[in-house]
Amino acid sequence: MEVTDTLTTQQDSMRTARAFVPGHVTGIFRIFDEYKDPLRCGSIGAGFSVSLGTFTSVSVMDYPSLEITTDYNKERVDAKVTKTVIQRLTEEYERTLKVHVDHNSSLLSGAGFGASGAGALGTALALGHLLDSDIEYEKAAGFAHIAEIMNHTGLGDVLSQTIGGIEVRIRAGGPGIGVIQNISYPDSLKVVVAGSSGLQTAEVLTNSGFRARINSIGDKLVRKVIDSPTINTFIECSRKFAEQIGLRTARVKQALDELEEDGFTNSSMVMLGDSVFCFCDENEAISVKKTLSKYWELSEVSVTNIAAQGGRLLE
């Protein structure tokens, strides 16, 4: 067989599926990760999904052993969370595959915008579909949540990213176990997000001191949002949480102070990142972006919308 024939045969045997998952921002949370079953682990808290997100394309072909490659915005990366999703899904279906994952994302990685969860969920939905066209959404999404828990990269992003909107997580756990209640918001609402990598989620989530402080402070404040699920309560409690847990960087504090001075009080720190968010009207977004551009590079500031729909397969 000639080389061209071999390539054609490989291409014919390769199958591809695509998914899109919105980014997610958490404003306040309380950790529940003491269970042996990672699907039961997670967090209660509140946050929102944004229209910025990640398109994930997964291509597979049968292979003698499992081989995984991942590109993130056209750069080859060692994506541990993506790899965990693939390993567990292929084990579940007893398949050995050559898998290539291509993440095309508008989310800054490591800034607290749910990039890890978006990549994990997109991979789980696309690969799950390729392995089993009848796989239940909840089951596929569960593999993404488990990968986040195992790698200490997130607690509640994946569950929230399956739903979309502004949400309060009222029971911890992954898809099928965790429970979410949506918070209503005006259709005209805009979100300005600004941030960069700086705080390492895994380091915070495995630090006993930070964990104790997060849970002590977060418990009462999250309960308050659960009791009064409104944007105003969410913002009020998120700001108190950010101030009291002691993770705000200097520029996060300065940026939030300036936004407050300018009257943009519906803003707080992103958990967990050297990042902030601000809810505003469309006619205010330019002013908010201008203020935040004093503290972050222009490429690190985005105006976006609330994503009303969660992660999904694409045709």
Secondary structure, 3 states (H helix, E strand, C coil): CCHHHHHHHHHHHCEEEEEEEEEEEEEEEEEECCCCCCCCCEEEEEEEEEEEEEEEEEEEEECCCCEEEEEECCEEECCHHHHHHHHHHHHHCCCCEEEEEEEEECCCCCCCCCHHHHHHHHHHHHHHHHHCCCCCHHHHHHHHHHHHHHHCCCCCHHHHHCCCCEEEEEECCCCCCCEEEEECCCCCCEEEEEEECCCCHHHHHCCHHHHHHHHHHHHHHHHHHHHCCCHHHHHHHHHHHHHHHCCCCHHHHHHHHHHHHCCCCCEEECECCEEEEEEECHHHHHHHHHHHCCCCCHHHEEEEEECCCCCEEEC
